[in-house]
């Protein structure tokens, strides 16, 4: 148990000290550079694309799977509302 706390302490210490000495990449030093901004936007785009693609595919499958049931419920509600309005 003592070893676990020792390594946890060392890990926390390194995590607190190391970021002050390390940089992610040379391009991150000058964020006002057009090339640096382009790198940042391209990384964000690459991170967002899998979520967009899988979300679109999952949403399409969900709507196709539940679409008939949703359309039947919607048409019944519409008929009921029209009957209430007309009477």
C-alpha positions in Angstrom: 0.0 0.0 0.0 2.9 2.3 0.8 4.3 1.8 -2.8 0.9 2.9 -4.3 0.9 6.2 -2.4 4.5 6.8 -3.2 4.0 6.4 -6.9 0.8 8.4 -6.8 2.7 11.2 -5.1 5.5 11.0 -7.7 3.0 11.0 -10.5 1.1 14.1 -9.1 4.4 15.9 -8.5 5.5 15.2 -12.1 2.2 16.3 -13.5 2.4 19.6 -11.6 6.0 20.4 -12.5 6.4 19.1 -16.0 3.9 21.3 -17.9 5.9 24.4 -16.9 9.0 23.1 -18.7 7.4 21.3 -21.7 5.6 22.6 -24.7 3.2 20.6 -26.9 4.9 21.5 -30.2 6.9 24.3 -31.7 3.9 25.7 -33.6 2.0 26.3 -30.4 4.5 29.0 -29.3 3.2 31.5 -31.8 -0.5 31.2 -32.0 -0.9 34.5 -33.9 0.9 32.9 -36.9 -1.5 32.0 -39.8 0.1 28.6 -40.1 -0.4 28.0 -36.3 -4.0 28.9 -36.6 -4.4 26.6 -39.6 -2.9 23.7 -37.6 -5.2 24.4 -34.7 -8.3 24.4 -36.9 -7.3 21.3 -38.8 -6.8 19.4 -35.5 -10.2 20.5 -34.3 -11.7 19.5 -37.6 -10.1 16.1 -37.5 -11.3 15.6 -33.9 -14.9 16.6 -34.8 -15.3 14.5 -37.9 -15.8 11.1 -36.4 -18.4 12.4 -34.0 -20.2 14.1 -36.9 -20.1 11.1 -39.2 -21.1 8.6 -36.5 -23.8 10.9 -35.2 -25.3 11.4 -38.7 -25.2 7.6 -39.3 -26.7 6.8 -35.9 -29.4 9.5 -36.2 -30.3 8.2 -39.7 -30.6 4.6 -38.4 -32.6 5.8 -35.3 -35.0 7.7 -37.4 -35.4 4.9 -39.9 -35.9 2.4 -37.1 -38.5 4.5 -35.2 -39.8 6.5 -38.2 -42.8 4.4 -38.9 -43.9 4.4 -35.3 -43.4 8.1 -35.0 -45.3 8.8 -38.2 -48.2 6.6 -37.1 -48.4 8.3 -33.7 -48.1 11.7 -35.3 -50.9 11.0 -37.8 -53.2 9.7 -35.0 -52.6 12.8 -33.0 -53.2 15.0 -36.0 -56.5 13.3 -36.7 -57.6 13.6 -33.1 -56.7 17.3 -33.0 -58.6 17.9 -36.2 -61.7 16.1 -34.8 -61.5 18.2 -31.6 -61.2 21.4 -33.7 -64.0 20.5 -36.1 -66.6 19.5 -33.4 
